[in-house]
Structures are given as C-alpha cells and as structure tokens.
Amino acid sequence: MTSPLDQKLRIEGLVVITANRLRDGAVIYRTAAGGWSIRLADALVVGTEDEAKALLRDAAAEGTVAVGPYPAPVEVGDDRRVVPGNLRERIRASGPTFDLPRVPAET
C-alpha cells in the first residue's frame, strides 16, 4: 500500500492540515508554529501541493500527538475568517451531529 505522503495530492484551492488528537479524539489543526490547535482560526492555510505535503510530513512525524492527518478544504472570507470548505469539515469543526451518551459520574 502506498503511503499517503507518497501519493499525489490534488489541492484545489486553500487547505489546512487536520487530524484527530490521539489523547481524546478531538479535531485539531496544524499551526504555523508547527503545533496543533483545536481552533480552525489558528490553522496555517496553504494552497499548493508542496506546502501541504511538507505539513503532512511534519504532522506524520508526531505520531504520539495526532492520528490520520490529511489536507482539508477551507475558505477564507473577506474578513479573513477561515471556515470549513465542505460538509464533512463543517461537521468535524462543529462536533457530533447527535447527542453523545453521558457516562454517569462515579460516586
């Protein structure tokens, strides 16, 4: 099987690198400082295959922090606000589409 880093990426427009935090599954975004944030507004936005591959390579090297990094489409408004570029990413950024069961507190 070919590694995602070796596959040709089709970057059409702007993207961010997103993944899930290994510790708790939270959606996280790669930042310009090389870290991760749970805020899409903190994400580094790129627009070329080479930039996306470099970010993916760095993200994959941090296997103990994030799992499943990939480029996700975004849009940047006139107000410079970054918003998800498709339905899947809007759902991931907003959280589950249904209420999760609550775990009773231990007494």
KOLLUMDO-640971 format. One record per residue (C-alpha): x, y, z; residue in three letters. Coordinates in pm, 1 decimal, padded with zeros to 6 digits. Example, Ala and Ser with C-alpha at 12.3 -4.5 7.8 and 13.67 -1.06 7.14 Angstrom:
2
+----------+----------+----------+-----+
|        u |        v |        w |   r |
+----------+----------+----------+-----+
|  01230.0 | -00450.0 |  00780.0 | ALA |
|  01367.0 | -00106.0 |  00714.0 | SER |
+----------+----------+----------+-----+
//
This chain:
107
+----------+----------+----------+-----+
|        u |        v |        w |   r |
+----------+----------+----------+-----+
|  00000.0 |  00000.0 |  00000.0 | MET |
|  00127.0 |  00347.9 | -00085.9 | THR |
|  00183.9 |  00591.1 |  00199.1 | SER |
| -00042.2 |  00898.8 |  00189.0 | PRO |
|  00275.4 |  01107.2 |  00179.8 | LEU |
|  00382.9 |  00935.6 | -00143.8 | ASP |
|  00050.3 |  00981.1 | -00318.9 | GLN |
| -00017.6 |  01276.2 | -00544.3 | LYS |
| -00233.2 |  01526.4 | -00365.2 | LEU |
| -00496.9 |  01716.7 | -00555.9 | ARG |
| -00503.0 |  02057.0 | -00396.7 | ILE |
| -00776.9 |  02270.4 | -00547.1 | GLU |
| -00791.4 |  02591.7 | -00352.1 | GLY |
| -00694.7 |  02650.5 |  00006.9 | LEU |
| -00642.3 |  02373.2 |  00262.4 | VAL |
| -00538.8 |  02320.1 |  00622.5 | VAL |
| -00391.9 |  02005.3 |  00773.2 | ILE |
| -00631.1 |  01843.8 |  01016.7 | THR |
| -00618.4 |  01529.0 |  01227.2 | ALA |
| -00757.5 |  01386.9 |  01548.2 | ASN |
| -00576.4 |  01424.1 |  01877.4 | ARG |
| -00464.2 |  01080.7 |  01990.1 | LEU |
| -00532.8 |  01150.3 |  02356.8 | ARG |
| -00903.9 |  01224.0 |  02325.9 | ASP |
| -01005.9 |  01221.6 |  01958.6 | GLY |
| -01057.3 |  01598.1 |  01937.5 | ALA |
| -01033.2 |  01755.9 |  01592.2 | VAL |
| -00707.4 |  01950.8 |  01566.0 | ILE |
| -00541.4 |  02173.2 |  01306.9 | TYR |
| -00173.9 |  02226.7 |  01220.5 | ARG |
| -00049.7 |  02577.4 |  01308.9 | THR |
|  00217.8 |  02798.8 |  01154.2 | ALA |
|  00431.6 |  02740.6 |  01463.9 | ALA |
|  00435.4 |  02366.6 |  01393.6 | GLY |
|  00198.7 |  02274.0 |  01673.1 | GLY |
| -00166.8 |  02178.1 |  01691.0 | TRP |
| -00476.9 |  02372.8 |  01788.6 | SER |
| -00840.7 |  02283.0 |  01837.3 | ILE |
| -00931.3 |  02618.2 |  01676.8 | ARG |
| -00962.9 |  02632.4 |  01297.5 | LEU |
| -00879.2 |  03003.9 |  01319.1 | ALA |
| -00527.9 |  02907.7 |  01437.5 | ASP |
| -00461.9 |  02677.2 |  01140.1 | ALA |
| -00197.8 |  02750.7 |  00877.8 | LEU |
| -00375.1 |  02788.7 |  00542.0 | VAL |
| -00181.4 |  02674.3 |  00232.5 | VAL |
| -00266.7 |  02648.0 | -00133.8 | GLY |
| -00009.5 |  02424.3 | -00303.2 | THR |
|  00064.8 |  02053.8 | -00311.8 | GLU |
|  00424.5 |  02109.5 | -00196.2 | ASP |
|  00315.3 |  02313.8 |  00106.1 | GLU |
|  00051.5 |  02057.9 |  00201.5 | ALA |
|  00296.0 |  01766.8 |  00165.3 | LYS |
|  00552.6 |  01941.9 |  00385.8 | ALA |
|  00291.6 |  01998.7 |  00655.6 | LEU |
|  00169.5 |  01640.1 |  00627.5 | LEU |
|  00524.0 |  01508.8 |  00657.8 | ARG |
|  00579.9 |  01711.4 |  00976.0 | ASP |
|  00242.6 |  01608.5 |  01117.1 | ALA |
|  00303.8 |  01239.5 |  01047.6 | ALA |
|  00632.5 |  01259.2 |  01237.5 | ALA |
|  00433.6 |  01341.9 |  01551.9 | GLU |
|  00256.4 |  01007.8 |  01574.3 | GLY |
|  00210.0 |  01036.8 |  01950.0 | THR |
|  00006.6 |  01358.6 |  01923.5 | VAL |
| -00215.8 |  01329.3 |  01617.5 | ALA |
| -00361.1 |  01047.5 |  01411.9 | VAL |
| -00475.9 |  01049.1 |  01049.8 | GLY |
| -00357.7 |  01389.7 |  00927.3 | PRO |
| -00491.4 |  01499.9 |  00589.3 | TYR |
| -00549.9 |  01821.0 |  00392.8 | PRO |
| -00897.7 |  01965.2 |  00440.7 | ALA |
| -01050.6 |  02231.6 |  00216.9 | PRO |
| -01120.0 |  02573.2 |  00366.8 | VAL |
| -01242.5 |  02909.5 |  00251.4 | GLU |
| -01119.9 |  03247.6 |  00369.5 | VAL |
| -01378.8 |  03523.0 |  00378.1 | GLY |
| -01333.0 |  03891.9 |  00310.7 | ASP |
| -01299.2 |  03933.7 |  00686.8 | ASP |
| -01005.5 |  03684.6 |  00673.4 | ARG |
| -01204.7 |  03432.8 |  00877.5 | ARG |
| -01123.7 |  03070.1 |  00794.4 | VAL |
| -01427.0 |  02842.9 |  00753.3 | VAL |
| -01457.5 |  02475.7 |  00655.9 | PRO |
| -01480.1 |  02424.2 |  00281.6 | GLY |
| -01716.4 |  02125.6 |  00268.6 | ASN |
| -01987.7 |  01948.5 |  00467.2 | LEU |
| -01758.0 |  01688.8 |  00621.5 | ARG |
| -01527.7 |  01954.8 |  00762.4 | GLU |
| -01820.3 |  02166.6 |  00886.9 | ARG |
| -01941.9 |  01863.7 |  01082.5 | ILE |
| -01592.9 |  01788.9 |  01217.7 | ARG |
| -01545.6 |  02153.1 |  01322.7 | ALA |
| -01887.7 |  02170.6 |  01490.4 | SER |
| -01881.1 |  01840.7 |  01673.7 | GLY |
| -02111.2 |  01536.4 |  01657.8 | PRO |
| -02445.7 |  01570.3 |  01484.0 | THR |
| -02620.7 |  01387.4 |  01768.0 | PHE |
| -02601.3 |  01391.9 |  02147.1 | ASP |
| -02343.9 |  01155.2 |  02288.8 | LEU |
| -02446.4 |  00931.2 |  02577.2 | PRO |
| -02338.6 |  01058.5 |  02915.6 | ARG |
| -02125.5 |  00846.1 |  03138.3 | VAL |
| -02254.8 |  00853.8 |  03496.2 | PRO |
| -02011.8 |  01002.9 |  03746.7 | ALA |
| -01857.7 |  00755.9 |  03986.1 | GLU |
| -01961.3 |  00800.3 |  04347.5 | THR |
+----------+----------+----------+-----+
//
